[in-house]
Amino acid sequence: MKGLCSTPIKPWLTRVNVSRDRRPRWDIGDVLDRTDLSVLLDELTQPAERHGPGRRWHCPAPAHDDHRASVTLHRDHRGHERWRCWSGDHRGDAVDLVMVTSSRSRADAIDWLANRAGLIPNQALPPIHPKRPTQSAPAKVMDPLVEHYVNICRSILNGPAGHPVREWLHQRGINVQTIEANRIGADPSRRLLRRQRGLPYGAGVAATFPAFDPAGNVTYVQARYLNPAETGRKYDNPSAALAPHPRLAFPVTTTHAPTDVLVVCEGLPDALTAAQAGFASVALLGAQTPDENVASRIALHAEQRGVSVTLVCDPDPAGRHVAETLAPLLAARGVQPTVIVAPGGFDLNDWALHDPTWIDQIASRFVAIGGVDPGSRNVDAGVGVEL
């Protein structure tokens, strides 16, 4: 049977297939190479007035009221232009930008960009026009105001206004040594503690958790409200203008590690629980899906410490999605993680409160509960034992 075209397609023609529903299937590299992301951001978002180095745009996500123009532009390791919002942590390439701003599907967004770039099925590729030079903003560092807030909250914790936070921390099993080493504090709310704009809002009483880098420097802080039902949210963070979101935090351990395992988990309370038990630990901050950058930083930290990686994920769908995304990214960097879902529907902190054997179970790395056969999981493929 003859094909749709009896003339062979010449090698210099665009790399595209046409499916049975006649939709072209464009090569994404061809589309991105012919899309100037800075121009597209100008078209689809609100650019800041500043031009030249460090240029920024307002976040394209409709639900994010981005007053400070927090989107910057950079190139990834493949040379593709990517954008990132530093206050809401939305990110992506040109395709993601079109999807976010127009509610198109991924296939429709690629079609739209291909048409915009002048790509026509089975015709020679149009030339790649020079793009504006990508000029990244200078690396942003935390404003000293944030560490000043950390120190004030730390002093409040030891006074009368810090009593409810001390009680909450002890109920969560976080001891005095861990509190001191990690400079945990108490925010008594904005009614009692005046603050400058951009610091955690202080809608209610909160525990404050500083985020450290691997060298032990404070890079960020999260205020965890004791009563989320009253405040309407669980966490409050400083603005991007005062501190860039680090996405990872490295708690300080206060005891000797029981094993050579780096425990990676969601949120600082869980990571502090692991650190208190002596594990090297890393906290994933926020609900954003981990990407190549996060995986590379974790892999480098594990390599420098000479430890294996165990990912303890929350039992909800979001937690499992994080594990399913991060595990192969780590495996691609030579780190084969064990993935553990805590039993009983608990996160790591709750698991530690309800089961005194949790340390041995993580340390052993290959423990099954509820009839799960350890041999049924392929740890070498980056998927470990589910508890």
N, C-alpha and C positions, 0 to 999 in steps of 0.2 A: 504494500500500500504506500502511495506517495504521501509525503508529509505536507504540511501546510504551505511550504515554500520549496520549490524544486531547486532554487539557487542557493548554494551554501552561503552562510553569513560570514563575511570577511572578518578577519581577526581584529581589525581596528574599530569595528562597530561596537556599540554599547553592549555590555554584558547584561543581558536581560532575557528572561523567559516569560512567555505568555501562557497563563493558566487556561483551563477549559472555560472559565467564566470571562475570559478575555482580559483579565486584570494583569497588567505587566508586573513582573517581579524584578524590581530594580536591585542592582548591586549597591548595598548601602554605602560602600566606600566611594563609589562614583558620585552618589548624591551628596555626601558630606564634603567631598573635595570641591564641589561646585557651589557650596553654600557658605557665605560669609556670615558667621554667627553674630558678629557685632552688628552687621546691617539688619539681620533678622531680629535681634533684640530691639533695635531701634524701631522696627516696624510693629512688633507684637507686644512690646512692653513700654513702660514709661521710663525713658532714660533720665539720669540725673543731669543737672545743668553742667557739671564739670566735664571737661574734655581732656584728652591727653592721658598721661600715665595714671594708672589707678582709677580709670573710668568705671562707673558703676551704673546699674540699672535697678529699677524697682522689681520686686519679686513677681513673676508671672502667675503664681498660684492664686486663683480667684479668692480663696478663703483666707489668704495671708495679707493682712493690712500692713504692708511694709512701708513705714513712714520714712525710713532712713536710707533707702536705696542700697540694699545689702548684696546685690548680685554682682559677682565678678566673673571674669573670663580667663580660661587657661587652656593649655593643650595637654592631653593625656600622653601616655607612653607610646601610643600608636600615631601621634601627631594630629589627632582629631580635636577640634575645638569643643570645649565643654563649658557650661555655665554652672554656677553654684550660688545659692542664697545662704548667706552666713548667719542670718538670724532665724530663719525657719528651717534651714538645712534641706531645702528642695534643690534638686540638681538634675543634670542630664545633658544630652547633646541637642542638636537642632531638631531631631525627631521628637524628643521629649518635650521641647519647648512648644512645638506646634500642637502636640497632644494636650498639653496643659492649658494652652490659651484658647483652643478651639473645640475641645472635647471630641476630636477625631480619634478613631482607632489608630493603632500603629501603622497598619497597612495604608489607610487613607492619608495619614500624615506623610508617609514616604512618597506616595503618589503626588501629593500636593507639592512637596519640595522638589520632586523630579520635574514636574511640569514647570515650576517656578524657575528651575535651573536650565530649562530648555532641552531636557532629555526626551528623545522620541524613540520608541521601540524600533530596533533594527536599522537605526540610522547612526552615522558616525557621532561619537561623543563630541559635544561642544568643548571649546577650549576652557581651561581653568583660568579664570581671571585672578590677578593678584589680590590678595586679601589685605585688609588693614593689619599692620603689625599688632600682634597680641601683646599688650603691655599690662602685666599683672600689678596689682597694688602691692606696695611694700608689705612685708610680713607684719601682721598686726600682733601686738603683745597686749597682755592684760593691763588695764589701767590700775595704778596703785590703790585707787579707791575701793576696788574689789577686795584686795587683801586687807585693807583697813576695816571693811565690813566683816570679813572673816574673824579678825582679831576682836572686834567689839562683841560679836555674837559668842565667841569663845569665852570672853570674860563674863557675859550675862549668864551663860549656862551654869556657872558656879554660884550664882546669887539666887535670891528668892524668885525672881522672874523666870529663872531657868528650871524651876522645880518640875513643871509638867513635862518638859522636854527630857529631863534626866529620867523621870519615871518611864516615859515612853521608850527611851533608848534601852533601859534595863529590861523592860518587858520584851523588847526585841532581842534580848540576849547579848547586847553590845556592852562590854565591860569598861571599867575606868581606864585601863591601860590603852585599849583601842581608841577610846574617846580622846585621850590626851595625845597619843601619837599621831592621830589623824586630824587634830585640831577641830573636832566637831563642836558646834556651838548651838545657841538658841536665839531665834528671832522672836521677840515677844509680840510682834505685829506692829504695824505702823502707828497704832494708837499710842504705843509706849516708846517706840524707837523711830525718831525722825531719820529720813534718809534722802539722799540725792537721787534725782531721776536716773533711771537706768539700772538701779540695783533691784534685787527681788522686791516685788511690790509690797509684801507684808499684809496680805488680806486676812491672815490669821496667825496663830502661834505655829512656829515651824522649827524643825531641826535643820541646822545648816551643815552641809557636807562639802568641804573643800575637795576639789579634784586636783590630784598631783600628777606631774609628769614622771617618767622613770627616774629622773634625778632627784625627786623629792621636792620640786618647786610647785607652789600653788599656781594653777593656770585657770581655775574656774571655781564656781561654787554653785551648789543647788540647794534651794530651800524646800524641804519636804514638809508640807502642812500636816499637822497631826489630825485634823478633821477635814478631809477632802470634801465631804458632803456639804460642809458649811461654806468652804471657800470656792467650790465649783471646779477645782482642779487639785491634783496631787503635788505637782512640782512648780516652782517658780525659779527662773534663771535671770542672770544679768543680761542686759541688752548686748547686741553684737558690737555696739559702739564702745562698750567698756571691756568686753572680753570675747574673743572668738570662741565658738563652741568647739571643744577639743575632741568630742565624740568618744574618747577613751579616758579613763582615769586609772591610776595605779596606786591602790591603797598601801599604807605602811604596815608591815607585819610586826608583831610584838613578841613572837615566840619562834622557835626553830621549826622549819618546815618538816612535816612528817614524811614527805616523799618528794621526789623531783617532778612535781606536777604544777603547771601553771593553770589555775582555774579561771576560766573566762565566763562571765555571767552578766545578766541584764541588771543594771542599776547598782548604785553604790551600797545600799544596805546589804545586798547579797554578797558583793565583793568584799565588804568589810567583814562579814561573817566568815568568809573563806580566809581572809588575811588573819583574823583573830585566831583561827585554828592552826596557823602557821603556813598555810599555802601561799605561794606567790599568786597574786590575783590581778585580774584586769576587769574593770567595769565598762560595759557598753552603755553609753549615756544616751537616753532618748530612744524613741521607737523607730528611728530610721533604719532601713535595712543596711547592713554592713556592705561596704564596697571594697574595691581593690586596695585603696589606701589604708583602710582599717585592717584588712587582712595582712598587708605588708608590715604594718607597725607591730601587730601581735606576733607575727612570725619572727621579726627581728628581735623583739623582746625575749621570746622563747629561746632563740639561738644564743643570744648574749648570756642568758642565765643557764643555758645547758639543760633545759627542762622540756618535758613533753607537754602537750596541751590537752586539757579536758574542758569541753564546753558544756556547762550546766545551763540548760535553757528552761524557761518557764513553760508550764504545761498547756498554756492556751495556744490557739492557732498562730497568734503573732510570734510567740516564743519559738514555736516549731519552725515557722518560716525563717526566722533569724538563723536558726541552726542549719536549716537546709541550704541557706544562702552562704553562710560563712564557712561551713565545713569544706565544700569543694574549692572555695577561694584559698583557704589555708593549704589544702592538699596540693593545689597548683604551685604553691611556694615551698613545697617540700616538707610541710608539716602535716602529719596524719593525726587529726584530732579524734579523741574519744568523745562521743556525744551522749550526754546523760539527761534524761527527763526525770526530775524528782518525782517520787511516788506520792500518791494521795492527793494529787492536784495542788501540791505546794510549790512555792518558789523556794530557792535555796535557804533563805532566812527562816521560813516556816518549817521547812524540812529539818533544819538544825534544832529548832525548838521542840519538835515532836519526836525526833529519833536520835538518841545519843550515839548510834552506830554510824551516822552519816559520814564521819571522817574516814573510817576504815573502808567504807564502801567507795568513796571517791579515790582513796589512796590505792585500792586494789585495782581499780580501773576496769575490771571484768567481772562484775557482780550482777546477777540477774534476780529480779523480784517478780513474784506473781506468775511464775511459769515461763518467763522469757529465757530462752536458751542463748547464752553468750555466744555459742558457736554459730547462731543463726545470723549474726551481724558481721558485715565485712568491715572490720576496723581499718584495714589498709586502704580502703576506698574512701576513707574520711567519714565513715558513719560508725559510731560506736554503739555501746550497749544502752538500751533504753530501760530505765528503772521504773 
